[in-house]
Amino acid sequence: MNTDSAYRQPLQEIWQQHSLDAKGASLDSVAAMISGGTLFWQVTLSDGSVLSLIQLYSPLVERDETLLGNALLNDYLNKAAQRTLTAAGETWAIGNDLERAYFLVRSQQPLDQEALARAFYTEVTGNLPELLLGDDNHDLGVHGRVADMFGIANSQNPIFPLQLIPSALAPRLERKVREYLAARMDDHFVRQIKGTPALTRTTRAVFVALAYFYGRSSGGEGDCQSGAQFLARLSKVYKLLTEEEVLAAFNIDPSKSAERRTAAKGERSDVGTLKDYIDTAVSKASLNEEKLRHLLKKLLTRLGEEVDAEVESAQPRSYDDSWLIPFHRKDGKLVAESEIPYYHASLLQGVNLGLVEVAYAIAELSGATSTSKPTENLCRLCGSQAATLKEVSIINGKAVGKFHNQISNARRKADIEIRNCYRCALCAYLSVKLTGPVLDGMYPIPRLGNMIFHYEEQTSASVAEIKKTMEFVFAAIRAERQARVEAYAAWEEAQKKAKANKQDAPPRPNFDAVERARLVELLEEKVKGEEATPEEAAQYRSLLNHDDPLVSNAQALFENASGEETINLLVSLGVGTRQLVLYALPYLRGEKDVAQKRFVRSRLHVFALLGFMRKLCRCEGAYYFQTIPRLDASSPDTFYVGPRAFIASKYLHRYAILSEFSNRVASGKDPFKERLRLAERLAADPLGEFSRVLRQSPLRITDDTKGAKYKPFTGKRDPYLPGVRDLTEYMKAYASLRVLADEMEP
């Protein structure tokens, strides 16, 4: 495939529609310039108009903390550039990868690149509030919802990266918090876990968010880090609630509370006593749900009225009288007005529009470049910009506070914490905004995903259809797994009862049939509820064909990601007709991420997963895993895995069979980990490992399956040899392994 064929098709459409060949513009020359990475080119056409080719370049930091967010940021910049260029003339988006986007502009006058850079800066910074706090907006390149960042149910560490929010946006952030809390008011506050009442995670998150965003103090008797302390102070100190309302909502006996107050001395003991009662009620989930719901709704209304009055007033309140994120504004957690020029300059550092580096072209407008801010450290993520922000786990993950070789152990802790530049921190923020955070112990960290990039000819409608299919397929896989777990638990319980009553043990259920029955139920519910047409239901069923090794491999991956960890997202990052689509799939978190590392190294499982995604999308374009998509490396029917490119149709079926082989024969306490280990060994020594599996497998019907290291690959009997399993399936796997072994020979 020619390196310029990825963008030759949109160029041909433009040339044919506007007869540009006849006007003196060469399609081949433009395609060659794009292939060669030309930054800027223009030519005067025979009709007097000017045709310009312009590249937007935005650097990419290839780290887990920033890669997804960097892709989202660059999509935002690409679309800002497209709007800027459209104002200068008729503009066509040719295509993009994660770093570069190409545009053709037809204007009446030659383009002034300095003026374009200034207009681009204005477009980018003018919509920054939408990027930070707006919800999904494809036209602006804004992805994710701010409300998805508020679900953390632990208050011991920062639950929101406030250091990325300009102080002027505090009212908008508060409105987002208020909307999130109001939306949670009709949720159930208590659930039953094995017959014992417990607070839902959502309810705990509501208490945490209330205290974190509306608390006025921290530490000691401060109220920012404890929902119970905040509610107690709202009653005893701030007087927004009455004590009787709080006692009734948490089912606290007023007589016992009064008795404790008689013995207590001073305000602190009074607040502390009420806090203890609330904590006890929360731990036991002994709440009056309706009264608590009424209390929280009343509180939100009062807080909202106070904040709205403050925002509308020309006289700002002191922090001690304010409810507008008071403590964090007082503590300087938000971006000060004086820092905004550095923020903007950092965001655009390294960004080129044509031949102009934007950060320096707009120095007069911004008043600063990111390199003009004095600092001792460089950002530990990009290594190129000044580190100006402290790390926080919600965007930096588990690496916060870890050793960093630019910083001496003798340095003060406060200096060591300053490790991020604004741009990298913003990239991490955008990632969390899209996927949401998750708790790792007491630390909120970003929810990670296995990222697959894919080039395809898609419209907004077809992307939405694929997204709908993905959501159902992954929900169905989890539902099937849950049905199997429930059926297995019921069978075990029936076995125990039969043994206790000295009855015959019940037969082992057909768990595959249980899963298929659950799938049929889901499909019938979808059609009955008019959420899917019969044709769509048939398509979903074909995608979940259990006899397809691609499906069984996908099930193995998605079943082994816990519910809180599981994500399945589809994001279109494209400009032009040829879309770059990102799929974020479950990440196998565990101790030191061992399972995830084994999965990434297992070519068998990776190929089967890519094959499943290709089947789901019904598109044979280029797919990228553990590598960065490039416009000049995007051949159809190709899997780009790490540094290598593989012809998908050649390898896909073979690797799918081998992946299914490792899935079906692996056993042990943790079958999934054993599958990954076996897949690694099969890839390293195909025939030798196959021989070892055969020697340790129960090939005869009478063999002890429980004592064998591996499970039988098939349950069929050989039609000609009594007492022996049918080895046909083993020989199919052997044939694929034989080819794999031949490819490995020098």
C-alpha positions in Angstrom: 0.0 0.0 0.0 1.3 3.5 -0.8 2.0 5.6 2.2 -0.3 8.4 1.0 -3.3 6.2 0.2 -4.8 6.9 3.7 -5.6 10.4 2.6 -5.6 10.1 -1.2 -9.4 9.2 -1.2 -10.5 12.5 0.5 -8.1 14.4 -1.7 -9.6 12.8 -4.8 -13.1 13.8 -3.7 -12.0 17.4 -3.2 -10.2 17.6 -6.5 -13.1 16.1 -8.5 -15.7 18.3 -6.8 -13.9 21.5 -7.3 -11.9 20.7 -10.5 -8.6 21.7 -8.8 -6.5 20.0 -11.4 -7.8 22.3 -14.1 -6.9 25.3 -11.9 -3.3 24.4 -11.5 -3.2 22.2 -8.3 -1.6 18.8 -8.4 -3.2 16.1 -6.3 -0.1 13.9 -6.5 2.1 16.7 -5.2 -0.2 17.5 -2.3 -0.5 13.8 -1.3 3.3 13.5 -1.5 3.7 16.6 0.7 1.4 15.2 3.3 3.3 11.9 3.2 6.5 13.8 3.7 5.2 15.8 6.7 5.1 19.2 5.0 4.1 21.9 7.5 2.8 24.6 5.2 2.4 25.0 1.4 0.3 27.3 -0.7 -0.2 28.0 -4.4 -2.2 30.6 -6.4 -4.8 28.9 -8.6 -5.7 30.0 -12.1 -8.9 31.7 -10.9 -6.9 33.9 -8.5 -7.8 32.0 -5.3 -5.1 30.6 -3.0 -5.0 26.9 -2.1 -3.0 26.2 1.2 -2.0 23.0 2.9 -1.5 23.4 6.6 -0.5 21.0 9.3 -1.4 21.2 12.9 1.1 19.5 15.1 0.5 18.8 18.8 3.0 16.7 20.8 2.0 13.4 22.3 3.3 12.1 25.7 3.3 8.3 25.5 2.7 7.5 29.1 -0.2 5.6 30.8 -1.1 8.7 32.8 -1.4 11.0 29.8 -1.9 9.0 26.6 -5.7 8.9 26.6 -6.1 12.5 27.8 -3.5 13.7 25.3 -5.5 12.1 22.5 -8.6 13.9 23.8 -6.7 17.2 24.1 -5.4 16.9 20.5 -8.9 16.2 19.2 -10.0 19.4 20.9 -7.1 21.3 19.3 -7.8 19.8 15.9 -11.4 20.9 15.9 -10.4 24.4 17.2 -7.9 24.6 14.3 -10.7 23.6 11.8 -13.0 26.3 13.1 -10.1 28.9 12.9 -9.3 28.0 9.3 -12.9 27.9 8.3 -13.1 31.6 9.2 -10.2 32.2 6.8 -11.7 30.4 3.8 -13.3 27.2 2.6 -11.6 24.4 4.6 -11.4 20.6 4.2 -10.1 18.3 6.9 -7.9 15.7 5.2 -7.2 13.4 8.1 -5.3 13.1 11.4 -3.5 10.8 13.7 -2.8 11.4 17.4 -0.2 14.1 16.7 -0.9 15.6 13.3 -3.9 16.9 11.4 -3.9 18.2 7.8 -6.2 20.8 6.3 -6.7 22.3 2.9 -7.8 25.9 2.8 -9.0 27.8 -0.3 -9.0 31.5 0.4 -9.1 34.7 -1.6 -5.8 36.0 -0.1 -2.6 34.2 1.0 -2.9 33.0 4.6 -1.2 35.1 7.3 0.2 32.4 9.6 0.9 34.7 12.5 -2.7 36.0 12.4 -4.0 32.4 12.2 -1.9 31.4 15.3 -3.4 34.3 17.3 -7.0 33.4 16.2 -6.3 29.8 17.0 -5.1 30.8 20.5 -8.3 32.8 21.0 -10.4 29.9 19.9 -8.6 27.4 22.2 -8.6 29.5 25.3 -12.1 30.8 24.8 -13.6 27.3 24.9 -11.3 26.1 27.7 -14.2 26.3 30.3 -16.1 23.9 28.1 -13.1 21.5 27.8 -12.8 21.5 31.6 -16.4 21.5 32.8 -18.6 20.9 29.8 -20.2 17.6 28.8 -19.9 15.7 25.6 -19.8 18.0 22.6 -18.4 16.4 19.4 -18.2 19.6 17.5 -16.0 21.2 20.1 -13.9 18.1 20.7 -15.2 17.8 24.3 -15.5 14.3 25.7 -16.8 12.9 29.0 -19.0 14.2 31.8 -17.8 16.1 34.9 -20.5 14.3 37.0 -18.6 11.0 36.4 -15.7 12.4 38.4 -17.7 12.9 41.6 -18.3 9.3 42.6 -15.5 8.7 45.0 -16.7 7.4 48.4 -13.5 8.1 50.5 -12.6 11.5 51.8 -9.0 10.8 53.0 -7.5 12.1 49.8 -8.4 14.8 47.2 -11.5 13.6 45.2 -11.2 16.2 42.5 -8.2 17.8 40.7 -9.0 21.4 41.6 -5.5 22.6 40.6 -6.7 22.5 36.9 -9.8 24.7 37.5 -9.3 28.5 37.2 -10.8 30.3 40.2 -13.1 32.2 37.8 -14.8 28.9 37.0 -15.6 28.1 40.7 -19.3 29.0 40.3 -19.7 26.7 37.3 -17.9 23.9 39.1 -20.2 24.4 42.1 -23.3 24.1 39.8 -22.0 20.8 38.4 -21.5 19.5 42.0 -25.0 20.7 42.9 -26.5 19.0 39.8 -24.7 15.8 40.6 -25.9 15.8 44.2 -29.5 16.6 43.2 -29.5 13.7 40.7 -28.5 11.3 43.5 -31.4 12.3 45.8 -33.8 9.8 44.4 -31.3 6.9 44.6 -31.6 4.2 47.3 -29.5 5.1 50.3 -29.4 1.6 51.9 -28.9 -1.9 50.3 -28.9 -5.4 51.8 -25.7 -7.4 51.8 -26.4 -11.0 52.9 -29.3 -9.7 55.0 -27.3 -6.9 56.6 -28.2 -3.3 55.8 -25.3 -1.2 54.4 -25.0 2.3 52.9 -24.7 2.3 49.1 -21.5 3.6 47.6 -23.4 6.4 46.0 -24.7 7.6 49.4 -21.2 7.6 50.8 -20.0 9.6 47.7 -22.8 12.2 48.3 -21.6 12.7 51.9 -18.0 13.0 50.7 -18.8 15.5 47.9 -20.9 17.7 50.2 -18.1 18.0 52.7 -15.3 18.3 50.2 -16.8 21.1 48.1 -18.9 23.0 50.7 -16.7 22.6 53.8 -15.1 25.7 55.2 -12.2 24.2 57.1 -9.9 21.2 57.2 -7.9 19.4 59.9 -8.9 18.8 63.5 -12.5 19.8 63.8 -12.6 20.9 60.2 -15.4 19.7 58.0 -13.9 19.2 54.5 -12.8 15.6 55.1 -15.8 14.1 56.9 -19.4 14.1 55.9 -20.5 13.4 59.4 -18.4 16.3 60.8 -19.8 18.6 58.1 -23.4 17.7 58.9 -22.8 18.2 62.6 -21.3 21.6 62.0 -24.1 22.6 59.7 -26.4 22.0 62.7 -24.3 23.2 65.6 -22.2 26.0 64.1 -23.5 27.2 60.7 -27.2 26.8 61.6 -28.3 25.7 58.1 -30.0 22.6 59.6 -31.7 22.1 62.9 -30.4 19.5 65.3 -33.8 17.8 65.4 -33.8 17.3 61.6 -30.3 15.7 61.8 -31.3 13.4 64.7 -34.5 12.3 63.0 -32.8 11.6 59.6 -30.1 9.4 61.2 -32.5 7.7 63.7 -30.5 9.1 66.6 -32.3 8.8 70.0 -32.6 12.5 71.2 -32.6 11.5 74.9 -29.3 9.8 74.6 -27.9 12.7 72.6 -29.1 15.2 75.3 -27.6 13.0 78.0 -24.2 13.1 76.3 -24.5 16.9 75.8 -25.1 17.4 79.5 -21.7 15.9 80.3 -20.0 17.6 77.4 -18.3 21.0 77.8 -17.8 23.5 75.0 -18.7 23.7 71.3 -16.1 21.2 70.2 -17.4 18.4 72.3 -21.0 19.2 71.3 -20.1 18.9 67.6 -17.9 15.9 68.2 -20.7 14.1 70.0 -23.2 14.6 67.2 -20.5 13.6 64.7 -20.0 10.3 66.6 -23.7 9.5 66.5 -23.9 10.2 62.8 -20.8 8.0 62.2 -22.4 5.2 64.1 -25.7 5.5 62.2 -23.8 5.5 58.9 -21.7 2.4 59.8 -24.9 0.5 60.8 -27.0 2.0 58.0 -29.7 2.8 60.6 -31.1 5.7 58.7 -34.6 7.0 58.0 -34.3 7.2 54.2 -37.2 9.5 53.6 -36.2 12.0 56.3 -32.6 11.9 55.2 -33.6 12.5 51.6 -35.8 15.4 52.7 -32.9 16.8 54.8 -30.4 16.6 52.0 -32.8 18.2 49.5 -33.4 21.1 51.9 -29.7 21.5 52.4 -29.0 21.6 48.7 -31.7 24.2 48.2 -30.2 26.4 51.0 -26.7 26.0 49.8 -27.7 26.8 46.2 -29.6 29.9 47.3 -26.6 31.1 49.3 -24.1 30.5 46.4 -26.4 32.1 43.8 -26.8 35.2 45.9 -23.1 35.4 46.3 -22.4 35.0 42.6 -25.0 37.6 41.7 -23.7 40.1 44.3 -21.1 42.6 43.4 -19.6 42.2 46.8 -17.8 38.8 47.3 -18.2 37.3 50.7 -15.3 36.3 53.0 -14.4 32.7 52.8 -15.8 32.1 56.4 -19.2 33.3 55.2 -19.1 31.7 51.7 -20.5 28.4 50.5 -18.8 28.7 47.1 -16.1 26.0 47.5 -14.9 28.1 50.4 -12.0 26.1 51.9 -10.3 25.2 48.6 -10.5 28.8 47.3 -9.1 30.1 50.6 -6.3 27.5 50.5 -5.4 28.5 46.9 -6.2 25.1 45.4 -7.7 26.6 42.2 -5.7 28.3 39.5 -5.2 31.9 40.4 -5.9 34.7 37.9 -2.2 35.5 37.8 -1.4 31.9 36.7 -3.7 31.9 33.7 -1.1 33.1 31.2 1.3 30.2 32.2 -1.7 27.8 32.0 -2.5 28.8 28.5 1.1 28.9 27.3 1.7 25.4 28.8 -1.4 24.1 27.1 0.0 25.2 23.7 3.6 24.5 24.3 5.1 22.6 21.3 2.0 23.1 19.2 2.6 24.3 15.6 0.0 25.6 13.2 1.8 25.5 9.9 5.3 27.0 10.4 4.4 29.0 13.5 4.9 27.7 17.1 1.7 29.0 18.7 3.0 29.4 22.3 5.6 32.0 21.1 3.5 33.7 18.5 0.9 34.6 21.1 3.3 35.7 23.8 2.0 39.2 23.5 -1.5 38.0 24.0 -0.8 35.6 26.9 1.9 37.5 28.6 4.0 34.4 29.2 5.5 31.2 27.8 5.6 28.0 29.9 9.4 28.2 30.0 9.4 31.7 31.4 8.1 30.5 34.8 11.1 29.8 37.1 11.3 26.3 38.5 13.9 23.8 39.6 12.2 20.8 38.2 10.9 19.6 34.8 7.6 17.8 34.5 8.2 14.1 35.3 5.7 13.0 32.6 6.8 15.0 29.5 10.3 16.0 30.7 10.1 19.2 28.6 8.0 21.8 30.5 8.4 23.4 33.9 6.8 21.4 36.8 4.4 23.8 38.5 1.7 21.6 40.0 1.6 19.0 42.8 0.8 15.4 42.0 -2.5 14.0 43.2 -3.5 10.4 42.9 -6.9 11.0 41.2 -5.1 12.1 38.0 -1.5 10.7 38.5 -2.5 7.3 39.8 -0.4 5.1 42.1 2.9 6.7 41.1 2.3 9.7 43.3 5.2 10.3 45.7 7.3 7.6 44.1 11.1 8.1 43.3 11.8 10.5 40.5 15.4 10.7 39.4 15.4 14.5 38.8 14.8 15.1 42.5 17.3 14.5 45.3 16.2 12.7 48.5 17.6 15.7 50.4 15.0 18.1 48.9 12.0 19.3 50.9 8.8 17.2 50.5 6.9 20.3 49.2 9.4 20.5 46.3 9.2 16.8 45.6 5.4 17.0 45.3 5.7 19.6 42.4 6.1 17.3 39.4 3.5 18.1 36.8 3.2 20.8 34.1 -0.2 22.2 33.3 -0.4 20.4 30.0 0.3 16.9 31.3 -1.9 17.5 34.3 -4.7 18.6 32.0 -4.3 15.5 29.8 -4.6 13.3 32.9 -7.6 15.3 34.0 -9.3 14.7 30.6 -8.7 11.0 30.9 -10.4 10.9 34.3 -13.3 13.0 33.0 -13.9 10.5 30.3 -13.5 7.2 32.2 -14.1 8.3 35.8 -11.9 7.5 38.8 -11.9 4.4 41.0 -10.7 3.7 44.5 -7.5 1.8 45.1 -7.5 1.3 48.8 -8.1 4.8 50.1 -6.6 6.5 47.0 -8.8 7.7 44.1 -6.9 6.8 40.9 -7.8 7.0 37.2 -9.7 4.0 35.7 -7.4 2.5 33.2 -8.3 0.7 30.0 -6.7 -1.3 27.2 -6.8 1.1 24.3 -7.4 0.0 20.7 -7.2 2.6 17.9 -8.9 2.0 14.6 -9.2 3.9 11.3 -12.5 3.5 9.6 -14.9 5.3 7.2 -17.7 6.2 9.7 -20.4 8.7 10.1 -21.7 10.0 13.4 -24.7 7.7 13.1 -22.6 4.6 12.4 -20.3 5.4 15.3 -23.4 5.7 17.6 -24.6 2.3 16.3 -21.3 0.6 17.1 -21.3 2.2 20.5 -24.8 0.8 21.1 -23.7 -2.6 20.0 -20.6 -2.5 22.3 -22.7 -1.6 25.3 -25.1 -4.4 24.8 -22.5 -7.0 24.0 -20.3 -6.3 27.1 -23.4 -6.0 29.3 -24.6 -9.4 28.0 -21.2 -11.0 28.7 -21.3 -9.8 32.3 -24.9 -10.9 32.7 -24.1 -14.4 31.3 -21.2 -14.7 33.7 -23.5 -13.6 36.6 -26.1 -16.2 35.6 -23.4 -18.9 35.6 -22.1 -17.9 39.0 -25.7 -17.9 40.4 -26.4 -21.3 38.9 -23.1 -22.7 40.3 -23.9 -21.4 43.8 -27.4 -22.9 43.7 -26.0 -26.3 42.6 -23.4 -26.2 45.4 -26.2 -25.4 47.9 -28.3 -28.3 46.5 -25.3 -30.6 46.9 -24.9 -29.7 50.5 -28.6 -30.2 51.3 -28.6 -33.6 49.5 -25.5 -34.7 51.5 -27.1 -33.5 54.8 -30.3 -35.4 54.0 -28.4 -38.5 52.7 -29.9 -38.2 49.3 -28.4 -38.6 45.8 -26.4 -35.6 44.7 -28.1 -33.5 42.1 -26.6 -33.7 38.5 -24.2 -31.0 37.4 -26.2 -28.4 35.4 -25.2 -27.4 31.9 -23.8 -24.0 32.7 -23.3 -23.2 29.0 -27.0 -23.7 28.5 -27.7 -21.4 31.5 -25.6 -18.6 29.9 -27.4 -19.0 26.5 -30.8 -18.9 28.2 -29.8 -15.7 29.9 -28.7 -14.2 26.6 -32.1 -15.1 25.0 -33.8 -13.4 27.9 -31.8 -10.2 27.4 -32.5 -10.2 23.7 -36.3 -10.7 24.3 -36.3 -7.9 26.8 -34.5 -5.6 24.3 -37.0 -6.3 21.5 -40.0 -6.1 23.8 -38.9 -2.8 25.2 -38.3 -1.5 21.7 -34.6 -0.9 22.5 -33.6 -3.1 19.6 -35.2 -4.3 16.4 -35.5 -8.1 15.7 -32.7 -7.6 13.1 -30.4 -6.0 15.7 -31.2 -8.7 18.2 -30.1 -11.3 15.6 -26.9 -9.4 15.0 -26.2 -9.3 18.8 -26.8 -13.0 19.0 -24.4 -13.7 16.2 -21.8 -11.6 18.0 -22.1 -13.7 21.1 -21.9 -17.1 19.4 -20.2 -19.2 22.1 -18.7 -21.6 19.5 -16.7 -18.7 18.0 -13.2 -18.7 19.6 -13.1 -14.9 19.2 -16.2 -14.6 21.5 -14.9 -17.0 24.1 -11.6 -15.1 24.3 -13.4 -11.8 24.7 -15.5 -13.3 27.5 -12.4 -14.5 29.3 -11.1 -10.9 29.3 -14.3 -9.1 30.3 -15.3 -11.7 33.0 -12.0 -11.2 34.7 -12.3 -7.4 35.2 -14.2 -6.5 38.3 -17.5 -4.5 37.9 -16.0 -1.3 39.2 -13.0 -1.6 36.9 -14.8 -2.6 33.7 -15.1 0.1 31.1 -16.1 -0.1 27.5 -15.9 3.2 25.7 -15.9 4.4 22.1 -14.7 7.8 21.2 -14.4 9.3 17.8 -11.2 11.5 17.5 -11.4 12.4 13.8 -11.5 15.4 11.6 -12.6 14.6 8.1 -14.4 11.6 6.6 -11.9 9.0 7.8 -12.4 8.7 11.5 -9.8 7.7 14.1 -11.8 5.7 16.7 -10.6 4.8 20.2 -11.9 1.8 22.1 -11.2 1.7 25.8 -11.6 -1.9 27.1 -11.2 -3.5 30.5 -7.8 -3.3 32.2 -6.7 -6.3 34.3 -5.8 -4.7 37.5 -4.2 -6.7 40.2 -1.1 -7.0 42.4 1.6 -5.2 40.4 -0.7 -5.6 37.3 0.8 -9.0 36.6 -2.3 -10.3 34.7 -2.4 -7.2 32.5 1.3 -7.5 31.7 0.9 -11.1 30.7 -2.1 -10.3 28.6 -0.2 -7.6 26.7 2.7 -10.1 26.0 0.3 -12.8 24.9 0.0 -12.5 21.1 -2.6 -15.2 21.2 -5.1 -13.3 23.4 -4.3 -9.9 21.8 -5.0 -11.2 18.3 -8.2 -12.8 19.4 -9.4 -9.6 21.1 -8.6 -7.5 18.0 -10.4 -10.1 15.9 -13.5 -9.8 18.1 -13.4 -6.0 17.8 -13.2 -6.3 14.1 -16.2 -8.6 14.0 -18.1 -6.2 16.3 -17.3 -3.1 14.1 -17.8 -5.0 10.8 -14.8 -3.1 9.5 -11.4 -4.4 8.2 -9.5 -1.2 8.6 -6.2 -0.9 10.5 -6.3 -1.7 14.3 -3.6 -0.6 16.7 -2.8 -2.1 20.1 0.2 -1.0 22.3 1.3 1.3 19.6 0.4 4.8 18.3 -1.7 5.1 15.1 0.0 6.9 12.2 -1.5 8.3 9.0 1.4 6.9 7.0 1.0 3.4 8.5 -2.7 2.5 8.3 -3.1 -0.3 5.8 -6.5 -2.1 5.8 -6.6 -5.8 7.0 -3.7 -5.0 9.3 -3.1 -5.4 13.1 -0.4 -3.1 14.4 0.8 -4.7 17.7 3.7 -3.1 19.4 6.4 -2.4 16.8 5.1 -5.0 14.3 2.4 -5.1 11.6 0.5 -8.3 10.9 -1.8 -9.2 8.1 -5.0 -9.8 10.0 -6.7 -12.3 7.7 -3.5 -14.5 7.7 -3.0 -14.7 11.4 -6.4 -14.2 12.9 -8.1 -17.6 12.7 -4.9 -19.4 13.7 -4.4 -17.3 16.8 -8.0 -17.5 17.7 -7.9 -21.3 17.8 -4.7 -21.2 19.9 -6.3 -18.7 22.3 -9.3 -20.9 22.6 -7.1 -23.9 23.2 -5.4 -22.2 26.2 -8.7 -20.9 27.5 -10.3 -24.4 27.5 -7.5 -26.6 28.9 -6.2 -24.2 31.6 -7.2 -25.0 35.1 -6.1 -24.2 38.7 -7.2 -21.8 41.4 -7.1 -18.9 39.0 -7.9 -20.3 35.6 -7.5 -16.9 33.8 -4.0 -16.4 35.0 -3.1 -19.9 34.0 -4.5 -19.2 30.5 -2.2 -16.3 30.2 0.8 -18.3 31.4 0.0 -21.1 29.0 -0.5 -18.7 26.1 3.0 -17.3 26.9 4.6 -20.7 26.9 2.8 -21.8 23.7 4.1 -18.6 21.9 7.6 -19.3 23.1 7.8 -23.0 22.4 4.7 -24.1 20.4 5.3 -27.8 19.9 7.1 -28.4 23.1 4.4 -26.9 25.2 1.7 -28.7 23.3 3.5 -32.0 24.0 3.6 -31.2 27.7 -0.1 -30.3 27.7 -1.0 -33.7 26.1 1.1 -35.6 28.6 -0.7 -33.9 31.5 -4.2 -34.1 30.1 -6.9 -36.7 30.7 -7.1 -38.2 27.2 -9.0 -41.3 28.3 -12.6 -41.1 29.5 -11.7 -42.9 32.7 -8.8 -40.6 33.6 -9.1 -38.6 36.8 -9.9 -35.1 35.5 -9.5 -33.5 39.0 -6.0 -34.8 39.4 -4.9 -33.7 35.9 -3.0 -30.5 35.4 -5.1 -29.6 32.4 -8.8 -30.0 31.5 -9.8 -32.0 28.5 -10.0 -29.9 25.3 -13.1 -31.8 24.2 -15.8 -33.9 25.8 -16.5 -35.9 22.6 -15.6 -39.6 22.5 -13.6 -41.1 19.7 -16.0 -43.0 17.4 -13.5 -45.8 16.7 -11.5 -46.2 20.0 -13.6 -47.0 23.0 -12.7 -45.1 26.2 -10.7 -42.4 24.4 -11.6 -38.8 23.7 -11.9 -37.6 20.2 -8.5 -36.0 19.4 -9.7 -34.1 16.3 -9.8 -30.8 18.1 -6.3 -31.4 19.5 -5.0 -31.9 16.0 -6.6 -28.7 14.8 -4.7 -26.8 17.5 -1.5 -28.8 16.6 -1.8 -27.7 12.9 -1.9 -24.1 13.9 1.0 -24.6 16.3 3.0 -26.3 13.6 2.7 -23.3 11.4 3.6 -21.0 14.3 6.7 -23.1 15.0 7.8 -23.0 11.4 7.6 -19.2 11.4 9.8 -19.0 14.4 12.6 -21.0 12.7 15.5 -18.9 11.3 
